């Protein structure tokens, strides 16, 4: 039985990749100074202007996808006789994945012969997107929707996601970290190294002095924790400073060159929470790597 793969804007998957694998996107909502915007594609989005305006104080917030929006996206596929696998933005930072589960439960009553599998990626940006692409490759190899969902549900714990930001105020303002954690950002030239934990929440991994040392610390995490580098896609996302992303990619390549390195501007919805100057690294480690 065929199945369709859905994700959301947070996966940061490019149009080219999405179209190649036939991945469907449920748009997240970005609210800029009172105006609601939804993106299935951010290919033509002006990232430089966006992150500059955030730095200058532009107000930005987001809202999660509600169950009705998921039902509207899922139902046409179910009517066509296909099953669904949805891989969503971390439940540790948004309630969207719970909305997807509510929609799946309601739709299952009307389409009892269809399978709807919901997987919380525990990640954002390419920490989510790389898993989505892996799911598409599993499907294309002939794996069923259940087999693919179980595979991704295991692999998400192998996906290590570590990042830095220029200013913790954006994460504090949007409730993604506590005030106590945000206070670290006021210390003299101290850059907290943040990561997604086993529940997909944002926690402090370690600290570095200055941005240069912080970028090096990201590369050192790859050196210490990445496995089977030559077989994997490594992701890098950035908020307005591409030169830092390229520098990090060069450090990664010198340590152990992966199969591919994807560098993307960090999509604007979760970008509203991490703010300008963020830089993130996504790679596969051991089964329990998220606990390290």
C-alpha positions in Angstrom: 0.0 0.0 0.0 1.4 3.4 -1.0 1.8 6.1 1.6 2.4 9.8 1.5 5.0 11.6 3.7 4.1 14.9 5.4 6.2 17.3 7.4 6.0 21.0 8.3 7.8 24.2 7.5 10.1 23.6 10.4 11.9 20.8 8.5 13.8 23.3 6.4 13.7 21.0 3.4 14.4 22.9 0.1 11.9 22.9 -2.7 14.2 20.8 -4.9 14.5 18.1 -2.3 10.8 18.2 -1.4 9.8 17.9 -5.0 12.3 15.1 -5.7 10.8 12.9 -2.9 7.2 14.1 -3.2 7.1 15.3 0.4 4.0 17.3 1.4 4.3 20.3 3.8 1.8 21.5 6.4 2.6 25.2 6.8 3.4 26.7 10.2 2.3 30.2 11.0 4.7 33.2 11.5 3.2 36.4 12.9 5.2 39.5 12.0 4.0 42.6 13.8 0.4 41.3 13.8 0.4 39.9 10.2 0.0 36.2 9.9 2.1 34.5 7.2 2.2 30.8 6.2 4.9 29.1 4.3 4.9 25.8 2.4 8.0 27.1 0.7 10.6 29.7 1.8 12.7 29.4 -1.3 12.2 33.1 -2.2 12.1 34.4 1.4 14.4 37.4 2.1 16.4 35.9 5.0 18.9 38.7 5.2 16.2 41.3 5.6 14.3 39.1 8.1 17.2 38.5 10.5 18.3 42.1 10.2 14.9 43.3 11.3 14.8 40.8 14.1 18.1 42.2 15.3 16.7 45.7 15.1 13.7 44.7 17.3 10.9 43.6 14.9 8.3 41.7 16.8 7.9 38.1 15.6 5.9 35.2 17.1 4.5 31.9 15.9 1.4 29.7 16.3 1.1 25.9 16.1 -0.9 24.0 13.5 -4.3 23.1 14.8 -6.1 19.8 14.3 -8.5 21.2 11.6 -5.5 22.3 9.5 -4.0 18.8 9.7 -7.4 17.2 8.8 -7.7 19.5 5.8 -4.2 18.4 4.6 -4.5 14.7 5.4 -8.1 13.9 4.2 -7.6 14.2 0.4 -4.7 11.7 0.6 -6.8 9.3 2.6 -9.7 9.6 0.1 -7.3 8.6 -2.6 -6.5 5.4 -0.7 -3.0 6.2 0.5 -1.7 5.9 4.1 0.1 8.8 5.8 3.3 9.3 7.7 3.7 12.7 9.3 7.1 13.7 10.8 6.8 16.9 12.8 8.6 19.6 14.6 9.7 18.7 18.1 6.9 18.4 20.7 9.4 19.8 23.1 9.0 23.3 21.6 5.5 23.2 20.0 2.1 21.5 20.3 1.7 20.9 16.6 2.5 17.2 16.8 -0.2 16.7 19.4 -2.6 18.5 17.0 -1.6 16.0 14.3 -2.3 13.1 16.7 -5.8 14.5 17.4 -6.5 14.9 13.7 -5.2 11.3 13.0 -7.5 9.9 15.7 -10.6 11.7 14.3 -9.8 10.8 10.7 -9.2 7.1 11.6 -12.9 6.9 12.5 -13.9 7.9 9.0 -11.1 6.0 7.2 -10.6 2.8 9.3 -8.7 1.0 6.5 -6.1 3.7 6.3 -2.9 4.0 8.5 -1.9 7.4 9.8 1.4 7.4 11.7 2.6 10.4 13.6 6.3 10.8 14.5 7.6 13.5 16.8 11.1 14.2 15.3 12.3 15.7 18.6 14.0 18.2 16.3 13.8 21.3 14.2 15.3 22.5 10.9 17.5 19.8 9.4 17.4 17.8 12.6 13.8 17.2 11.4 14.4 17.5 7.7 17.2 14.9 7.4 14.8 12.3 9.0 12.0 13.3 6.6 14.3 12.6 3.6 15.4 9.3 5.2 11.8 8.3 5.6 11.2 9.1 1.9 14.2 6.9 0.9 12.8 4.1 3.1 9.5 4.3 1.3 11.2 4.3 -2.1 13.0 1.1 -1.1 9.6 -0.6 -0.5 9.3 -0.3 3.2 5.7 0.0 4.6 4.4 3.0 6.4 4.7 1.1 9.7 8.2 -0.1 9.1 9.3 3.4 8.0 7.6 5.1 11.1 9.3 2.6 13.4 12.7 3.2 11.7 12.4 7.0 12.0 11.1 6.7 15.6 14.4 5.0 16.4 16.7 7.1 14.3 15.5 10.4 15.9 17.3 9.4 19.1 20.5 9.1 17.0 20.1 12.7 15.6 22.3 15.1 17.5 21.3 18.8 17.3 23.6 21.4 18.8 23.5 25.2 18.2 24.6 28.6 19.3 22.7 31.9 19.3 23.9 35.5 19.5 21.3 36.5 22.0 19.2 34.2 24.3 16.5 36.9 24.6 14.5 35.5 21.6 14.3 32.0 23.2 13.4 33.5 26.5 10.7 35.8 25.0 9.0 33.0 23.2 9.2 30.6 26.3 11.6 28.1 24.8 14.0 28.5 27.7 13.8 29.7 31.3 14.8 33.0 32.6 17.6 31.4 34.6 19.0 29.8 31.4 18.7 33.1 29.5 20.8 34.9 32.2 23.8 32.9 30.9 23.8 35.1 27.9 24.5 38.2 29.9 27.8 36.8 31.2 30.9 38.5 29.7 31.4 37.0 26.3 30.1 33.6 27.3 28.3 31.6 24.6 26.1 28.7 25.8 26.2 25.7 23.5 22.6 24.5 23.3 21.2 21.2 22.2 18.0 19.2 21.9 17.7 16.7 24.7 16.0 13.3 24.7 12.6 15.0 25.0 13.3 17.5 22.2 13.6 20.4 24.7 16.4 23.0 24.6 19.1 22.6 27.2 22.6 23.9 27.8 25.3 21.4 26.7 28.4 23.4 27.6 29.8 26.9 27.3 32.5 28.7 25.3 34.1 32.1 25.4 33.4 34.1 22.3 31.7 33.1 19.0 34.9 31.7 17.5 35.4 29.2 20.3 31.7 28.4 20.2 31.8 27.4 16.5 34.9 25.3 17.2 32.9 23.6 20.0 30.2 22.7 17.5 32.8 21.0 15.3 34.3 19.2 18.3 30.9 17.7 19.1 30.9 16.2 15.6 34.5 14.9 16.1 33.5 13.3 19.4 30.0 12.0 18.7 29.4 11.4 15.0 29.4 7.8 13.7 29.7 6.5 10.1 30.4 10.0 8.8 31.0 8.9 5.3 27.4 7.4 5.1 25.5 10.4 6.4 24.1 13.8 5.5 25.3 16.5 7.9 23.1 19.6 8.2 24.0 23.2 9.1 21.5 26.0 9.4 22.3 29.6 10.0 20.5 32.9 10.8 22.0 35.6 8.7 25.7 34.7 8.9 26.4 32.3 6.0 30.2 32.8 6.3 30.1 31.1 9.8 28.1 28.2 8.3 30.7 27.7 5.6 33.5 27.9 8.1 31.8 25.2 10.2 31.4 23.0 7.2 35.1 23.3 6.5 35.9 22.3 10.0 33.6 19.3 9.7 35.2 18.2 6.4 38.7 18.4 7.9 37.6 16.2 10.9 35.8 13.5 8.8 34.1 14.2 5.5 30.4 13.2 5.4 28.5 11.9 2.4 26.9 15.3 2.0 26.8 18.6 3.9 23.5 20.6 3.6 23.8 24.3 4.4 20.5 26.2 4.7 19.3 29.5 5.9 17.3 28.7 9.1 13.6 28.8 8.2 11.8 31.9 9.5 9.2 30.3 11.8 11.6 28.6 14.3 14.0 31.3 13.4 11.8 33.7 15.3 12.7 31.8 18.5 16.5 31.4 17.9 17.0 34.9 16.4 19.7 36.4 14.2 23.2 34.9 14.4 22.1 31.4 15.3 24.2 28.6 13.9 23.2 24.9 14.2 24.8 21.5 13.4 22.8 18.3 12.9 24.4 14.8 12.6 23.9 11.2 13.5 25.6 9.7 16.5 25.2 6.6 18.6 21.7 5.3 19.7 21.8 7.3 22.9 23.7 10.3 21.6 21.0 12.8 22.6 21.7 12.0 26.3 25.4 13.2 25.9 
